[in-house]
C-alpha cells in the first residue's frame, strides 16, 4: 500500500485545487472490458476468443452486438497499440471515416457525409462528444487523445438521440473515470522531428464513496517541414493538457461526476503550404519568385494555428427503481488563433499579391444542458425521453484577409430540443423501436466591416422534426438483423463573418436534410469470429457547399450556400477473428457511391490561362464525385503476442494497414489525393507483473506523401502534405 499512499496524496491535492481539467467526451461513461483494436481479447486475459464490448451508442449501457446501429468501438489500449494519438488519426482504424481538415478547420466525413464549411460560426455534420459534451466550432475537432477509456464511431445519421447536427454520424470519446482501486501510470516517449511526449495518470479513493483522478499530458515536436529560405522548421505541434474528475457514489443508486479540463495546443500542419503545381498569383509580380514544394517551403512568415479551451461538466445519474434519471450540465470556453500565407511564397517584390495573408481569431462561450429519463429492467416495453438546451456565444475580434477583408463579428445560437424513443419486444427475438426529435434553433449575427465602417445584422429561426424507426430481429443465437429508417438535419447557419457590408452580401444558408434507409447484420458466428455488415441508401437535400465570390479588390473569396442534392449508397463490413488471447485480426471494408444528383450552378476555381492564380467559373457538376468521399477503403489490423516469455515478459507485435482509392477536394476532381496506403506498426515488451513496458512505434511506414489539404483562392492553390514516415520509442510505468 506504499504506492497507494503517494497516489492518495496526489489526488487530495487535485481535489483541493480542482477548478480545471482537460478536454471533451460523451454520454455516460461505463467501464468496458479490455479489447483489442479489432475487438478481440487483450493479452493477460484468462479467456480466449471474442470479448463483449460495452457502449453507450443509444444513451444506454449495452453490448455492442445488441445495438442495431453501425458502430466501431475502440478501447484505449487498442488506440495505443494502433498509434492513434489524435483525432485526425482515427481514419486509420475506421475506414468509413475520413478525418480531414482545411487550415485549422476540421472536416470530418462518414460515408460521404461531412462538413464542407471552413468558417467560424459553422458546425460539424459529424459532431464530436467528449464525456457526453458536444464540442462546438469547426476548429475544436482536432486535438490529442489522452487517458481514453474508449471511442465509439457511430455511422449513419444519429438525429434522434444525439441530435445536434449528427447528420453523418457521431464520434463519442469517453475518458477514464476515477477508480476506487489506487493506480498510477507514467509514460515518456521520443520520436522523429524531435517529438517529445510525457503523460501521467493517477486514480484512487479519497473516502469510501468519493474517488478522483488526474491526467496530465505534454506533447511537442519541431515540425516535419522546413522553410528553405528562412531556415525555420514548420508544421510544428504542441499540446499541454490537464483533466481531473471527482466521482461520488453515496449509494448504489446515485452517481455524480464532476469533470474539469484545461488545454493549450497548436498544430500548424494545415496552415503551412506551398503553391500546388506552381499555381500562385505571386508570379505575376515576380516571375522569378522561389516556389516551395512538398516538405520544402518558402513562405513570407511562419503560419500558426493555436487554441486554448477549458471548462467543466457535472454528470448526475439516479436510479429510481424502474427508471434512471440522467442530467449533464457543461460550460466551455474555446478560442483559436490562426494565420496563413495565402500565396505560400516569399517574394521580395512588394505588392498586394505577394503579401496576401489570412488571420482569424474565434472565441466560443458555450453552455449545454441535457436531461434524460430512461426505463430500466428487462420487461418487453422500454422508453427514453429527454431534453437538450444549447447556447453558444461566438466572437471574432479578428477576421481579416489581406487584401480586401477586415471585420469583427459577434453571434449567438440558441437551440432547444426534446426527444424520445419507445421500444416494444413483440417476442424475445423481435422488437420494434420508434423515436423522434424536435429541434428549434435561433441564430443572431452582428458584423462590423472595419474597411467601410458599416454594420450588418441578421437573425434567423429554424425548426426540424427528425424521426427514426427500427425493426430488430435476433433470428439465431448471437445473430441479428435490423432495418432502420432515420432522418437528421444540420442547422441553418449565418456564417461568420456574415459579410463585408461593402459587397452587400449576407451569407445565410438553410438547414440540410438527410433521409436514410439502412439494413444491417450483427453476428458472432463462433467464439472466435464476428461479422458486422451494413448497407444503406441516403437521400440528401439542400446540402451546404462552398461557393465562390469576388471582393471589391478583385480577390476571390469563399462562402457557404445551399446548392446540391446528393445521392449516396454503399455498404461497409467489420470482421474480427480472435482465435486466442494471443492473436487478433480485424478487417474493415467500406464501398461508397457518392455523387452530386443535382448541382447545375457549382462555383469552382480553375487556374488562369497563365497559371498564375485562379479564376471562378460556373459549371454543372451533376454526376461528379462528392468531396472527400472515397469510393473504396479497407483496413486490416492485427496483433500477436509471443506465447513464451521473452526476457521475463510478454512481447507483442501490432499494426494496421489501410488503403483508400483516394478522394477529391473540389467539385470537378481537379484536386485529389490519388489512391494511397497507410501502414502503422508497434512492437512492445511488457514485464510479467505489468508494471513496466517498452515500445517501438512507426507511423506512415509506407511514407505516403499525399495531400493533407488544399485551399483554393484567387492567389492560387495552397497545399500541404501529410506527416511523412515517423518513428519513435516510449517507456511506461504502472504503480
GUNU-790115 format. One line per field, with one value per residue (C-alpha): residue number from 0; z, x, y; residue in three letters. Coordinates in steps of 0.1 Angstrom, whole numbers, plus 5000, padded with zeros to 4 digits. Example, Ala and Ser with C-alpha at 12.3 -4.5 7.8 and 13.67 -1.06 7.14 Angstrom:
<nodes>
n 0|1
z 5078|5071
x 5123|5137
y 4955|4989
res ALA|SER
</nodes>
This chain:
<nodes>
n 0|1|2|3|4|5|6|7|8|9|10|11|12|13|14|15|16|17|18|19|20|21|22|23|24|25|26|27|28|29|30|31|32|33|34|35|36|37|38|39|40|41|42|43|44|45|46|47|48|49|50|51|52|53|54|55|56|57|58|59|60|61|62|63|64|65|66|67|68|69|70|71|72|73|74|75|76|77|78|79|80|81|82|83|84|85|86|87|88|89|90|91|92|93|94|95|96|97|98|99|100|101|102|103|104|105|106|107|108|109|110|111|112|113|114|115|116|117|118|119|120|121|122|123|124|125|126|127|128|129|130|131|132|133|134|135|136|137|138|139|140|141|142|143|144|145|146|147|148|149|150|151|152|153|154|155|156|157|158|159|160|161|162|163|164|165|166|167|168|169|170|171|172|173|174|175|176|177|178|179|180|181|182|183|184|185|186|187|188|189|190|191|192|193|194|195|196|197|198|199|200|201|202|203|204|205|206|207|208|209|210|211|212|213|214|215|216|217|218|219|220|221|222|223|224|225|226|227|228|229|230|231|232|233|234|235|236|237|238|239|240|241|242|243|244|245|246|247|248|249|250|251|252|253|254|255|256|257|258|259|260|261|262|263|264|265|266|267|268|269|270|271|272|273|274|275|276|277|278|279|280|281|282|283|284|285|286|287|288|289|290|291|292|293|294|295|296|297|298|299|300|301|302|303|304|305|306|307|308|309|310|311|312|313|314|315|316|317|318|319|320|321|322|323|324|325|326|327|328|329|330|331|332|333|334|335|336|337|338|339|340|341|342|343|344|345|346|347|348|349|350|351|352|353|354|355|356|357|358|359|360|361|362|363|364|365|366|367|368|369|370|371|372|373|374|375|376|377|378|379|380|381|382|383|384|385|386|387|388|389|390|391|392|393|394|395|396|397|398|399|400|401|402|403|404|405|406|407|408|409|410|411|412|413|414|415|416|417|418|419|420|421|422|423|424|425|426|427|428|429|430|431|432|433|434|435|436|437|438|439|440|441|442|443|444|445|446|447|448|449|450|451|452|453|454|455|456|457|458|459|460|461|462|463|464|465|466|467|468|469|470|471|472|473|474|475|476|477|478|479|480|481|482|483|484|485|486|487|488|489|490|491|492|493|494|495|496|497|498|499|500|501|502|503|504|505|506|507|508|509|510|511|512|513|514|515|516|517|518|519|520|521|522|523|524|525|526|527|528|529|530|531|532|533|534|535|536|537|538|539|540|541|542|543|544|545|546|547|548|549|550|551|552|553|554|555|556|557|558|559|560|561|562|563|564|565|566|567|568|569|570|571|572|573|574|575|576|577|578|579|580|581|582|583|584|585|586|587|588|589|590|591|592|593|594|595|596|597|598|599|600|601|602|603|604|605|606|607|608|609|610|611|612|613|614|615|616|617|618|619|620|621|622|623|624|625|626|627|628|629|630|631|632|633|634|635|636|637|638|639|640|641|642|643|644|645|646|647|648|649|650|651|652|653|654|655|656|657|658|659|660|661|662|663|664|665|666|667|668|669|670|671|672|673|674|675|676|677|678|679|680|681|682|683|684|685|686|687|688|689|690|691|692|693|694|695|696|697|698|699|700|701|702|703|704|705|706|707|708|709|710|711|712|713|714|715|716|717|718|719|720|721|722|723|724|725|726|727|728|729|730|731|732|733|734
z 5000|4999|4963|4971|4998|4974|4949|4975|4984|4947|4944|4975|4962|4929|4947|4967|4936|4913|4890|4858|4839|4802|4772|4757|4759|4756|4773|4804|4810|4816|4821|4793|4792|4777|4740|4712|4682|4664|4692|4705|4736|4752|4764|4800|4800|4811|4784|4747|4716|4714|4743|4748|4742|4762|4745|4751|4715|4723|4756|4775|4787|4762|4745|4711|4694|4708|4694|4660|4649|4628|4654|4655|4692|4701|4736|4750|4748|4712|4703|4719|4700|4668|4675|4674|4693|4680|4663|4629|4630|4636|4599|4600|4621|4609|4570|4566|4585|4566|4591|4571|4576|4558|4575|4612|4605|4610|4581|4592|4568|4574|4544|4522|4546|4563|4568|4538|4556|4568|4586|4621|4630|4611|4629|4623|4605|4623|4658|4684|4720|4749|4781|4767|4760|4725|4710|4694|4665|4633|4649|4680|4663|4661|4694|4711|4729|4765|4792|4769|4780|4746|4714|4696|4660|4650|4613|4597|4609|4646|4646|4673|4704|4696|4678|4672|4635|4637|4600|4590|4624|4657|4674|4711|4731|4767|4791|4821|4852|4887|4903|4940|4934|4936|4904|4886|4852|4837|4801|4784|4746|4719|4682|4648|4643|4680|4692|4729|4749|4786|4803|4839|4851|4887|4902|4936|4966|4987|5010|5010|4984|4968|4942|4920|4891|4873|4838|4826|4792|4773|4737|4713|4681|4659|4627|4597|4571|4565|4551|4529|4526|4563|4577|4601|4609|4600|4607|4644|4671|4708|4735|4772|4788|4823|4832|4866|4878|4911|4913|4942|4948|4981|4973|4947|4930|4929|4910|4905|4884|4882|4854|4847|4819|4805|4772|4753|4718|4685|4652|4621|4597|4580|4577|4562|4525|4490|4456|4442|4406|4409|4407|4425|4417|4432|4399|4382|4400|4405|4377|4395|4429|4446|4448|4476|4471|4493|4526|4515|4518|4510|4529|4540|4576|4598|4597|4630|4645|4683|4705|4741|4758|4793|4811|4831|4833|4860|4853|4876|4874|4898|4897|4909|4905|4872|4857|4857|4856|4840|4839|4822|4825|4809|4803|4780|4766|4734|4713|4682|4665|4632|4603|4568|4539|4511|4482|4501|4487|4500|4471|4475|4453|4475|4465|4475|4456|4473|4508|4509|4542|4563|4601|4622|4659|4672|4707|4718|4752|4754|4778|4774|4794|4788|4809|4803|4819|4807|4818|4834|4838|4814|4805|4769|4769|4771|4768|4769|4769|4772|4765|4754|4757|4739|4739|4722|4720|4692|4689|4661|4674|4643|4609|4581|4546|4532|4509|4509|4542|4578|4600|4636|4644|4673|4670|4693|4689|4710|4705|4724|4716|4730|4720|4729|4719|4726|4721|4723|4722|4704|4711|4728|4693|4676|4686|4672|4681|4672|4681|4672|4680|4676|4675|4674|4666|4668|4655|4656|4640|4640|4617|4617|4584|4595|4560|4551|4587|4583|4604|4591|4614|4607|4627|4617|4632|4620|4634|4625|4632|4628|4633|4635|4631|4637|4634|4652|4648|4665|4642|4658|4690|4689|4654|4644|4615|4616|4594|4602|4586|4601|4594|4606|4598|4600|4614|4592|4595|4594|4585|4605|4591|4578|4551|4544|4541|4513|4490|4503|4508|4538|4538|4552|4545|4553|4570|4553|4555|4551|4549|4555|4548|4563|4567|4589|4603|4635|4644|4664|4642|4667|4698|4675|4646|4645|4614|4614|4580|4568|4536|4532|4509|4516|4501|4509|4501|4505|4510|4523|4500|4493|4466|4453|4452|4443|4467|4456|4454|4428|4451|4452|4485|4496|4511|4521|4500|4497|4462|4460|4461|4467|4460|4483|4488|4499|4522|4550|4569|4601|4605|4636|4641|4675|4677|4711|4736|4717|4682|4670|4634|4620|4585|4578|4543|4530|4495|4487|4457|4465|4436|4431|4419|4411|4412|4380|4392|4410|4416|4411|4407|4379|4371|4349|4314|4325|4356|4379|4403|4399|4383|4391|4367|4369|4359|4362|4383|4384|4384|4398|4429|4463|4480|4505|4497|4485|4465|4484|4516|4535|4567|4582|4618|4638|4669|4681|4715|4716|4737|4755|4779|4764|4789|4816|4799|4770|4735|4714|4677|4665|4635|4609|4572|4554|4517|4501|4465|4471|4472|4457|4474|4449|4427|4395|4407|4397|4431|4446|4467|4444|4459|4489|4515|4552|4574|4612|4635|4671|4690|4727|4757|4790|4822|4838|4865|4840|4858|4830|4792|4764|4728|4694|4670|4635|4615|4578|4572|4535|4536|4517|4505|4497|4501|4535|4524|4496|4499|4466|4465|4438|4447|4437|4452|4486|4495|4523|4528|4555|4581|4565|4580|4617|4644|4680|4713|4746|4781|4806|4843|4863|4901
x 5000|5030|5023|4986|4995|5015|4986|4961|4983|4984|4946|4938|4959|4940|4906|4916|4928|4900|4888|4902|4910|4914|4892|4859|4837|4802|4772|4775|4810|4809|4838|4843|4863|4898|4895|4920|4918|4899|4876|4892|4909|4937|4969|4967|4931|4924|4897|4903|4884|4860|4850|4820|4824|4802|4790|4766|4757|4720|4724|4721|4748|4746|4767|4779|4764|4730|4729|4711|4734|4767|4793|4831|4843|4879|4893|4920|4946|4937|4942|4976|4986|4975|4995|4963|4974|4949|4915|4930|4945|4911|4907|4935|4913|4878|4879|4844|4856|4876|4890|4905|4909|4913|4936|4927|4891|4883|4862|4851|4832|4815|4800|4805|4786|4806|4813|4824|4824|4856|4843|4837|4800|4796|4794|4804|4780|4798|4798|4824|4813|4837|4823|4789|4797|4791|4823|4815|4832|4849|4884|4876|4876|4914|4931|4954|4939|4948|4935|4909|4886|4871|4860|4827|4823|4786|4780|4749|4725|4720|4694|4671|4693|4725|4706|4728|4739|4746|4738|4767|4772|4788|4822|4818|4850|4849|4877|4887|4865|4880|4885|4883|4914|4946|4966|4990|5007|5036|5046|5076|5084|5106|5103|5113|5113|5123|5089|5086|5057|5051|5018|5007|4976|4966|4933|4921|4897|4895|4869|4847|4824|4845|4872|4893|4917|4940|4955|4984|5000|5027|5035|5057|5077|5097|5076|5080|5085|5113|5113|5144|5148|5143|5158|5129|5111|5074|5042|5052|5027|5024|4998|4996|4965|4951|4920|4906|4874|4857|4833|4808|4788|4770|4746|4742|4715|4732|4763|4777|4807|4824|4849|4872|4898|4923|4942|4966|4975|4990|4991|5004|5002|4970|4981|5016|5018|5033|5018|5005|5019|5034|5000|5003|4995|5028|5044|5026|5047|5078|5083|5114|5098|5111|5084|5085|5073|5064|5081|5105|5086|5091|5067|5067|5063|5057|5020|5005|4973|4969|4940|4930|4900|4889|4857|4838|4808|4786|4770|4743|4727|4700|4682|4646|4639|4622|4637|4670|4673|4704|4714|4746|4755|4785|4803|4833|4854|4873|4894|4916|4940|4955|4972|4981|5002|4976|5001|5026|5056|5082|5086|5109|5087|5062|5026|4991|4995|5028|5017|4983|4975|4945|4941|4912|4905|4875|4861|4833|4815|4792|4766|4748|4722|4708|4682|4671|4648|4651|4633|4653|4645|4640|4604|4591|4585|4614|4613|4636|4627|4649|4655|4686|4695|4724|4737|4768|4783|4808|4831|4856|4877|4900|4888|4908|4920|4948|4939|4901|4885|4886|4856|4847|4818|4795|4769|4747|4730|4701|4688|4662|4653|4630|4635|4622|4623|4599|4608|4585|4596|4569|4587|4621|4636|4616|4615|4602|4616|4603|4619|4618|4634|4621|4646|4642|4673|4676|4707|4717|4748|4763|4793|4812|4830|4861|4871|4838|4827|4794|4774|4753|4729|4708|4687|4671|4650|4647|4630|4630|4613|4635|4620|4636|4621|4639|4630|4654|4652|4675|4670|4696|4718|4742|4729|4705|4694|4679|4663|4664|4647|4660|4663|4687|4693|4721|4711|4709|4738|4746|4783|4808|4818|4782|4797|4816|4789|4809|4798|4762|4761|4747|4758|4728|4722|4691|4693|4704|4681|4692|4669|4685|4675|4698|4698|4724|4736|4755|4767|4791|4794|4816|4835|4863|4847|4825|4809|4790|4776|4755|4741|4725|4709|4708|4686|4705|4690|4698|4734|4756|4785|4813|4807|4830|4826|4846|4857|4859|4896|4891|4902|4882|4865|4845|4811|4786|4754|4725|4731|4734|4713|4733|4727|4747|4746|4771|4780|4805|4817|4837|4851|4870|4889|4903|4914|4931|4941|4974|4962|4936|4929|4903|4893|4871|4858|4837|4823|4807|4789|4785|4776|4760|4725|4715|4740|4737|4754|4785|4810|4845|4880|4903|4938|4941|4954|4988|4989|4993|4964|4928|4896|4860|4836|4801|4796|4770|4786|4757|4771|4805|4820|4812|4841|4861|4842|4865|4848|4866|4885|4898|4917|4934|4947|4963|4982|5003|5017|5046|5034|5067|5082|5108|5133|5108|5079|5055|5065|5037|5035|5006|4999|4973|4973|4947|4940|4920|4910|4915|4892|4887|4889|4867|4836|4854|4881|4908|4925|4927|4948|4950|4950|4973|4983|4989|5009|5014|5032|5042|5065|5061|5075|5057|5070|5053|5038|5025|5044|5069|5066|5089|5077|5090|5064|5062|5035|5031|5056|5047|5059|5029|5034|4997|4979|4966|4946|4943|4929|4917|4919|4923|4960|4963|4962|4979|4986|5003|5012|5006|5032|5059|5072|5077|5091|5100|5101|5083|5085|5056|5055|5025|5023
y 5000|5022|5034|5039|5064|5085|5084|5095|5125|5135|5131|5150|5179|5177|5178|5209|5228|5214|5242|5229|5197|5186|5182|5168|5135|5119|5102|5080|5067|5029|5007|4982|4950|4954|4948|4950|4973|4946|4939|4907|4896|4916|4899|4890|4879|4843|4837|4834|4844|4874|4896|4918|4955|4978|5010|5039|5045|5047|5066|5033|5008|4980|4953|4964|4934|4942|4977|4980|5007|5005|5013|5009|5008|5011|5006|5029|5001|4994|5030|5029|4998|5013|5046|5066|5097|5123|5126|5130|5095|5078|5073|5047|5023|5033|5031|5047|5077|5104|5129|5158|5195|5228|5252|5248|5237|5200|5185|5150|5127|5094|5076|5107|5130|5157|5194|5214|5248|5264|5295|5305|5301|5268|5234|5198|5174|5146|5160|5150|5144|5141|5126|5134|5171|5185|5201|5234|5250|5238|5243|5223|5189|5184|5175|5150|5120|5113|5089|5074|5046|5040|5058|5049|5060|5058|5056|5070|5098|5100|5128|5113|5107|5127|5154|5184|5182|5145|5140|5119|5101|5109|5104|5096|5099|5085|5093|5072|5075|5076|5042|5032|5010|5031|5032|5054|5053|5074|5074|5090|5090|5104|5103|5117|5155|5158|5147|5146|5133|5128|5118|5110|5094|5087|5075|5063|5068|5099|5085|5053|5069|5096|5089|5112|5110|5134|5132|5153|5154|5174|5169|5188|5185|5207|5202|5180|5207|5232|5268|5266|5304|5314|5282|5275|5243|5244|5224|5221|5210|5212|5203|5208|5193|5187|5168|5159|5141|5136|5106|5104|5073|5077|5048|5021|5042|5076|5086|5121|5131|5164|5170|5199|5204|5229|5225|5247|5234|5243|5224|5242|5212|5225|5262|5259|5252|5255|5265|5233|5228|5263|5280|5313|5349|5360|5351|5379|5405|5384|5358|5345|5340|5309|5282|5257|5222|5193|5195|5223|5255|5292|5314|5350|5340|5310|5302|5292|5277|5279|5271|5271|5256|5250|5242|5216|5194|5178|5144|5131|5096|5084|5051|5054|5018|5012|5044|5062|5100|5115|5151|5165|5202|5217|5250|5255|5283|5277|5301|5296|5319|5311|5328|5315|5328|5328|5325|5304|5323|5347|5371|5401|5423|5442|5442|5430|5398|5389|5398|5381|5365|5355|5356|5346|5346|5327|5327|5304|5306|5276|5262|5229|5210|5176|5158|5122|5096|5060|5029|5001|4964|4935|4940|4940|4977|5003|5040|5070|5107|5138|5175|5194|5231|5247|5283|5295|5330|5334|5364|5371|5400|5395|5382|5396|5387|5409|5425|5431|5419|5432|5425|5418|5395|5386|5358|5338|5305|5292|5257|5237|5201|5174|5137|5103|5067|5037|5001|4971|4935|4916|4884|4877|4878|4906|4942|4975|5008|5043|5076|5113|5146|5181|5210|5247|5269|5307|5325|5361|5377|5411|5420|5453|5459|5479|5489|5505|5514|5496|5472|5443|5423|5393|5368|5336|5308|5272|5241|5204|5171|5140|5105|5071|5036|5003|4967|4944|4906|4880|4851|4829|4829|4858|4868|4896|4917|4951|4977|5014|5044|5077|5114|5141|5177|5202|5235|5266|5290|5327|5324|5344|5368|5373|5395|5427|5453|5468|5440|5439|5401|5383|5346|5327|5290|5269|5235|5203|5172|5136|5106|5072|5036|5010|4973|4956|4922|4916|4882|4862|4832|4814|4822|4834|4851|4882|4898|4932|4943|4972|4985|5019|5045|5082|5109|5141|5175|5212|5203|5232|5236|5261|5287|5315|5353|5384|5411|5447|5443|5416|5388|5356|5346|5315|5313|5286|5280|5256|5242|5204|5173|5142|5105|5082|5045|5019|4991|4985|4955|4949|4914|4902|4869|4862|4826|4831|4857|4859|4865|4891|4902|4926|4936|4966|4974|5003|5007|5041|5056|5093|5116|5150|5143|5179|5208|5229|5261|5249|5278|5264|5277|5268|5281|5312|5306|5319|5296|5325|5322|5310|5324|5314|5297|5282|5246|5218|5190|5166|5130|5141|5127|5142|5159|5138|5106|5078|5050|5022|5020|4990|4985|4955|4954|4926|4918|4888|4881|4857|4827|4822|4847|4870|4884|4876|4894|4895|4906|4919|4929|4950|4971|4983|4987|5009|5015|5043|5048|5085|5114|5149|5183|5201|5196|5188|5164|5188|5184|5150|5127|5097|5063|5056|5031|5038|5014|5018|4994|4988|4963|4963|4944|4943|4929|4898|4920|4946|4973|4982|4983|4994|5001|5010|5025|5038|5057|5062|5035|5034|5071|5083|5120|5126|5159|5167|5197|5222|5257|5273|5311|5338|5337|5300|5266|5264|5228|5208|5172|5146|5139|5117|5084|5089|5065|5066|5048|5051|5037|5033|5026|5015|5018
res UNK|UNK|UNK|UNK|UNK|UNK|UNK|UNK|UNK|UNK|UNK|UNK|UNK|UNK|UNK|UNK|UNK|UNK|UNK|UNK|UNK|UNK|UNK|UNK|UNK|UNK|UNK|UNK|UNK|UNK|UNK|UNK|UNK|UNK|UNK|UNK|UNK|UNK|UNK|UNK|UNK|UNK|UNK|UNK|UNK|UNK|UNK|UNK|UNK|UNK|UNK|UNK|UNK|UNK|UNK|UNK|UNK|UNK|UNK|UNK|UNK|UNK|UNK|UNK|UNK|UNK|UNK|UNK|UNK|UNK|UNK|UNK|UNK|UNK|UNK|UNK|UNK|UNK|UNK|UNK|UNK|UNK|UNK|UNK|UNK|UNK|UNK|UNK|UNK|UNK|UNK|UNK|UNK|UNK|UNK|UNK|UNK|UNK|UNK|UNK|UNK|UNK|UNK|UNK|UNK|UNK|UNK|UNK|UNK|UNK|UNK|UNK|UNK|UNK|UNK|UNK|UNK|UNK|UNK|UNK|UNK|UNK|UNK|UNK|UNK|UNK|UNK|UNK|UNK|UNK|UNK|UNK|UNK|UNK|UNK|UNK|UNK|UNK|UNK|UNK|UNK|UNK|UNK|UNK|UNK|UNK|UNK|UNK|UNK|UNK|UNK|UNK|UNK|UNK|UNK|UNK|UNK|UNK|UNK|UNK|UNK|UNK|UNK|UNK|UNK|UNK|UNK|UNK|UNK|UNK|UNK|UNK|UNK|UNK|UNK|UNK|UNK|UNK|UNK|UNK|UNK|UNK|UNK|UNK|UNK|UNK|UNK|UNK|UNK|UNK|UNK|UNK|UNK|UNK|UNK|UNK|UNK|UNK|UNK|UNK|UNK|UNK|UNK|UNK|UNK|UNK|UNK|UNK|UNK|UNK|UNK|UNK|UNK|UNK|UNK|UNK|UNK|UNK|UNK|UNK|UNK|UNK|UNK|UNK|UNK|UNK|UNK|UNK|UNK|UNK|UNK|UNK|UNK|UNK|UNK|UNK|UNK|UNK|UNK|UNK|UNK|UNK|UNK|UNK|UNK|UNK|UNK|UNK|UNK|UNK|UNK|UNK|UNK|UNK|UNK|UNK|UNK|UNK|UNK|UNK|UNK|UNK|UNK|UNK|UNK|UNK|UNK|UNK|UNK|UNK|UNK|UNK|UNK|UNK|UNK|UNK|UNK|UNK|UNK|UNK|UNK|UNK|UNK|UNK|UNK|UNK|UNK|UNK|UNK|UNK|UNK|UNK|UNK|UNK|UNK|UNK|UNK|UNK|UNK|UNK|UNK|UNK|UNK|UNK|UNK|UNK|UNK|UNK|UNK|UNK|UNK|UNK|UNK|UNK|UNK|UNK|UNK|UNK|UNK|UNK|UNK|UNK|UNK|UNK|UNK|UNK|UNK|UNK|UNK|UNK|UNK|UNK|UNK|UNK|UNK|UNK|UNK|UNK|UNK|UNK|UNK|UNK|UNK|UNK|UNK|UNK|UNK|UNK|UNK|UNK|UNK|UNK|UNK|UNK|UNK|UNK|UNK|UNK|UNK|UNK|UNK|UNK|UNK|UNK|UNK|UNK|UNK|UNK|UNK|UNK|UNK|UNK|UNK|UNK|UNK|UNK|UNK|UNK|UNK|UNK|UNK|UNK|UNK|UNK|UNK|UNK|UNK|UNK|UNK|UNK|UNK|UNK|UNK|UNK|UNK|UNK|UNK|UNK|UNK|UNK|UNK|UNK|UNK|UNK|UNK|UNK|UNK|UNK|UNK|UNK|UNK|UNK|UNK|UNK|UNK|UNK|UNK|UNK|UNK|UNK|UNK|UNK|UNK|UNK|UNK|UNK|UNK|UNK|UNK|UNK|UNK|UNK|UNK|UNK|UNK|UNK|UNK|UNK|UNK|UNK|UNK|UNK|UNK|UNK|UNK|UNK|UNK|UNK|UNK|UNK|UNK|UNK|UNK|UNK|UNK|UNK|UNK|UNK|UNK|UNK|UNK|UNK|UNK|UNK|UNK|UNK|UNK|UNK|UNK|UNK|UNK|UNK|UNK|UNK|UNK|UNK|UNK|UNK|UNK|UNK|UNK|UNK|UNK|UNK|UNK|UNK|UNK|UNK|UNK|UNK|UNK|UNK|UNK|UNK|UNK|UNK|UNK|UNK|UNK|UNK|UNK|UNK|UNK|UNK|UNK|UNK|UNK|UNK|UNK|UNK|UNK|UNK|UNK|UNK|UNK|UNK|UNK|UNK|UNK|UNK|UNK|UNK|UNK|UNK|UNK|UNK|UNK|UNK|UNK|UNK|UNK|UNK|UNK|UNK|UNK|UNK|UNK|UNK|UNK|UNK|UNK|UNK|UNK|UNK|UNK|UNK|UNK|UNK|UNK|UNK|UNK|UNK|UNK|UNK|UNK|UNK|UNK|UNK|UNK|UNK|UNK|UNK|UNK|UNK|UNK|UNK|UNK|UNK|UNK|UNK|UNK|UNK|UNK|UNK|UNK|UNK|UNK|UNK|UNK|UNK|UNK|UNK|UNK|UNK|UNK|UNK|UNK|UNK|UNK|UNK|UNK|UNK|UNK|UNK|UNK|UNK|UNK|UNK|UNK|UNK|UNK|UNK|UNK|UNK|UNK|UNK|UNK|UNK|UNK|UNK|UNK|UNK|UNK|UNK|UNK|UNK|UNK|UNK|UNK|UNK|UNK|UNK|UNK|UNK|UNK|UNK|UNK|UNK|UNK|UNK|UNK|UNK|UNK|UNK|UNK|UNK|UNK|UNK|UNK|UNK|UNK|UNK|UNK|UNK|UNK|UNK|UNK|UNK|UNK|UNK|UNK|UNK|UNK|UNK|UNK|UNK|UNK|UNK|UNK|UNK|UNK|UNK|UNK|UNK|UNK|UNK|UNK|UNK|UNK|UNK|UNK|UNK|UNK|UNK|UNK|UNK|UNK|UNK|UNK|UNK|UNK|UNK|UNK|UNK|UNK|UNK|UNK|UNK|UNK|UNK|UNK|UNK|UNK|UNK|UNK|UNK|UNK|UNK|UNK|UNK|UNK|UNK|UNK|UNK|UNK|UNK|UNK|UNK|UNK|UNK|UNK|UNK|UNK|UNK|UNK|UNK|UNK|UNK|UNK|UNK|UNK|UNK|UNK|UNK|UNK|UNK|UNK|UNK|UNK|UNK|UNK|UNK|UNK|UNK|UNK
</nodes>
